[in-house]
Amino acid sequence: MIKTEGQNLLNRVECNVMRGFAIMAVASNNFGHLIKNVIQDNEFVYDYSQIIGFLEALKHPGQILPLDFLAFFSPFGVMLFIFLSGYGLTLKYERGDGKLIDHKTFVMDHYTKLFQMQIKGLAIFLLVMFIFNSNYIVYFRHLVGQILMVENLNPIDPIILAGPYWFFGMIMEVYIIYRFAIYRRSSSFVIVVSLLSLILMAFCEPNGQTIRYLRINFLMAILPFCLGVLVARYESFLQLLYGNRMRCWASLVFFLTLLTISKFCFYTWLVMPLFIVGLSISLAKIIFSTHLISVVFEWIGGLSGIIFVIHPIVREILIERTNLSGNYFGMFFVYLLMTLVLSVIFKPIFSKKAN
């Protein structure tokens, strides 16, 4: 039986605040990991040498240590977007009377929304690359695969244009799985699906091609997405965990500690989304209680979809200049500022619905 009663754990503003710091984390990570000598994080594969490198950076801190911290912790943004997708879909289609649409309509509606967002971003990206990088080559088969959001499934040599655009194909796969396998199924079944995804990854070589392929597709997303589904169904029980400011701070420290510890072992790294979500809900509620900061992150969250497709374009323009100049912090803030300004400028294009 699906439990759906109770007050929402996250209100609209808190969800947007979470989107706000999620997209800033995504944008920061995708720029930071291309800066010379910055420590990388384990996102698609688990390479313990990255952990060793981070510990060495702590022992012998250099000028780029803040960027090391940023790159090491910021990949959590993608997990948050996946969680919020599961949370939002469950509230929309399962709570109360639900939205009773058929499978085909559900899939086509979500495919169309993603397609419209991606195609506009890709068009701008290719135009910018044509102007700023005359050596940039796009192979037709990869371009078509990316446009159709199936390039992730290429088992031989998947090449994702514009870096984080792999997310479009992956999240579309998750939408299909949700509608055909998870939608209105028992919570026990949802938990079993999550456990199976973890077991399958646990048997992979931590730093191998198999786990990388599985994680650029839906497998990495199953746990945070199902967590979103379960939180939406049982959120009234979670109110105790985040019931007041003191509990939110305690939860923040608790989950941050677990998140940090989980990075040091392959198997705990697989369940890291649990700690990311727990920490982020605490942070969203703390920020929500601070009006000015809440307004800023809510505004950024409202632009998150546009920032997602714009920031790879700004990155391509600035990253080479950043590495050549050595002014990493200055160029990093220029990158964030340009991304936000261009997202505001292009908002009318991305907000316009196709007829």
N, C-alpha and C positions, 0 to 999 in steps of 0.2 A: 504494500500500500504506500502511495506517495503522500508524504506529509507536505502540505502547502500553506497552512494557515500561519498567521502571525505577521508582525510588522517587518518591513524590509530591513535587512541588516545594513544595506548601503542605500542612501537616498540618491537622488539624481545628481546633486552637487558633488557628493563624495565619489560617485562613479566617474564624473568628469575630472575631478582632482586626480584620481588614480590614472586616468588616461593621460593627464597632463604630465605627471612625473614618469609614466611609462614611456611616452614618446620622447621626452627629453633624455631618458636613459638609452633608448634605441638610437637616437641621433648621435648622442655622445659616444656610445660604443662604436658605432660604425665609422666615426671619424677617428676616434682615439686609437683603434687597433691598427690604423695605417700610418701612424706617426712613428718615426724611426725609434727603435730601442724601447718602445713601450711594451710592458709585459702583456701577453695575451691571456684571455680567459678561455676556459673550455666550454664551448657552446654546442657543437655538433659531435665532437669526439672528446675523449678524456685523455689528455696527455699530461702525465704527472710532472714532466720537466717544466711545465708552465707554473706549477705550484712551487717547485724548487726555485725557479727564477723570481717569483714573487717574494719568497722568503729571503732570498739574497738581496733583493731590492730593499727590504725592510732592515736588514743588517747593515747595508751600506747605502743609505738613502742618497739619491741624487736630486738634481733640480726637477726632474720629471716625475718624482714620486707621487704627487697628487694625480697625475695622469695615469700612473700605474694602478692606483687605487680605483680610479674611475673605470678604466678598461677591465679591471679584474672583477668588479661588482656590477657593472651596468648592463650586461646581457639579460638581466631579469625583466626588462621591459617587454620583450616578446611574450614571455610567460604570462604577464599581466593582461595583455590584450587577449590572449587565448582564454584565460580565466573569465574575463569580462564578457567575452562572446558566449561562453557557456552559461554564465549567470544571466545575461540579458535575454538569450533565446528561451531559457526556461521560464523566466518571468513573463515573457511575451506569449509563449505558445502553450504553457502548461498551467500557469496559475489561473484560478478562477475558471471562467468559461473557455479560456484559451482562444487562439486564432485558428479556426478549423479550416485549413487549406490543405489541398492534396499534396502528395510528394512532388509531383512535377512542378507545380506552381511555386512551392517552397524553394526547390533547387534553382529554377530559372530566375526567380526574384533575386536571390542572393548572388547567383552567377552574374546577372546583369549589373548589379550594384558594384561588384568587384571589378568587372570588366570596364565599366565606364571610368572608374577611378584610375585603374591601371593604364588604360590606353592613352589617357590625357597626359599622365606623368611620363610614360615612355616616349610619346611624341616630343615633349619638351626636352627630355633627356637626350634623345638622339640628335635633336637640333643643336643643343649645347655642345655635345661631343663633336659634331661636324665642324663647329666653329672653333672650339678650343683644342681639339686633338685630331689633327688630320690623319693620324696613323690608326685611329680607332676603327676596328673592323667588326662588323656584325654578320655572322653567318646566318643565312636565310632560315635554316631549319631550327636554329636556336631562337631566332626572333619569333617565328610562328609558334613554337612551343611555349614561349613566354607569353605571347599575346593570348593564346588559348588557355593559359594557366595549367599546362600539362608538362612543362619542361622538367619539373621536379621528378617526374616519373621516368625520365630517360635513364635506363639502367647502365648505359655505357659512359657517356660524358656529359652529364647535365651541366649546362652553363647558364647561370642566372644573371640576366642583365641588371645593372644598377644595384648590385649588392643585395639589399634586403627584399627585393621583389620576389624572392623565393616564398615569402610569406603568403602571397596571393594564392598560389597553387596549393600550398599546404592547408590554409584555412578553408579553402573550397572543399578539399577532401574531408575535412572535419565536419563541415556543414552537412555533407552527404551522409557521413557516418551517423551524425546526430539524428537526422531525419529518419533514416532507415533502420538504425540499430538501437538508439538510445531514447528517442522521443517517447515519453510516457511509459517507458519500461520501468520495472521496479528498481529501487535504489540498490538492492543487492546485486542486480545484474550490472548496474553502472560500476559498482565497486569491483566486481569480477573483471570487467573489461579493463579497468585501470590496472589491476594486478597483472593481468595477462600482458599488457604492454610493457610493464616493468620487467617481468620475467623474460620476455623475448629480448629486451635490450641487455639484460644481465648476462645472457649467454653469448653475447657478441664480444669480439675483441675490443677493448676500450678505445684503442686508437686506430681502428681499422676502417676500411671503406664501407663495410656492411652497415655498421652502426651510423656512419655519416649519412648513408643513403636513406636509412630508415628515419633518421631524425630531421632531414630536410623535407621529408614527407610527414604523414600524419602521426607517426608513432610518438614523437616528442611531445605532441600536443594533447595526447589522450588524457594524461594525468591532470594537467591544469584545467582542461576543458571539463572533464568529469567532475573535478573539484568545484568548478563554477556551477554545474548542474546541481550538485548535492548541497552547496551553500544556499542556493536559491530555494531548494525544497525544505531545508531544515534550518533556515536562518534564525528562526525564533529561539532555537536552542543555543545559538552562538552569541546571542545578546549578552549572556552572562560574561563572556570573555572580553567583550568590548563595552561593557555597560557604563563605564565612567572614564574620566581622563586618566586617573591613576592606573586603572586596569589596562588602558590602551598603551601607556608608557611601559608597564610591566611586560605586556605582550610584545611590544616593539623590541625590547632588550632580549627577551626570551627567544624570539624568532630570528633576530639578527645573530645571536650566538649560535643557534642551530644552523643557520645558513652558512656562517663562516666555517664551522666544523665540517659541514657536509661536503665542502669543496676538497677535502683532503683524502677522500676515498671514493673510488669509482661507484660503489653500490649506494652510498649515501648521496652522491652527486645525482643519481637517477631520481631520487625523491625530493630533490631540492625545490621543485615548484611548491610543495606543501609549505615550506618555510618562507618562500618569496611571497606567497599570497597572504599568509598570516601576518608577516611584517608589513605588507603594503596596506592591508585593511587598517591596521593600527595607525600607520602613518597618515592615511587619508582622513581618519577621524580626528587625529591631532591637528592636522592642517586645517580641517573644516572649522575647528574651534578658534582659529586665528584668522580673522576676517580678511586682512589685506593679502596675506599669502594664499589663502583659499581662493580669492578672486583671481589672482594671477594664474594659479594652476588650473582653475576651472576654465579660464579663457584659453589657455594653451591646450587643454583637453578638448575644447570645442573645435580646435584646429588640427587635432591629432591626425586625422585621415589625410589632410592636405600636407602636413609636415612630413608624413611618412613617405609620400611620393616626391616631395620637393628636396628633402635633405640629401639624397644621393647625388642630385644634380649639383648642389652647392659643394658637396664633398669633392666631386671630380674637378671642379674649378680651382679649389683651394689647396688640396692635399699636397700636390707637388711643390707649390710655393711655400707651404708650411715646412716641409722637410728641407727645402733648400735654404730657407731663411733662418731656421733654428729658433724662431720666435714662436714656440709652440703654444704658449698660453694666450698670447695676443691673437694669433691666428685662430685658435680654438674659439675664442669669444666672438671674433669676426664671423666665423662660420655659423655659430648659433644665431647671431643677430641677423645675418643675411637670410638664414633659413626662415626665421620668424617673419621678417619683412616680406620676403617673396611669397610666403604662405598667405599672408594677408592680401597681397596684390593679386595672387592667382585664385583667391577664394571664390570670386564670382564664376570663374570658369569651371571649377570643380563642383560648385554648389548647383549649377544649372542641370536640371534633369533632362534626359533625352525624351523626346516625344514617342 
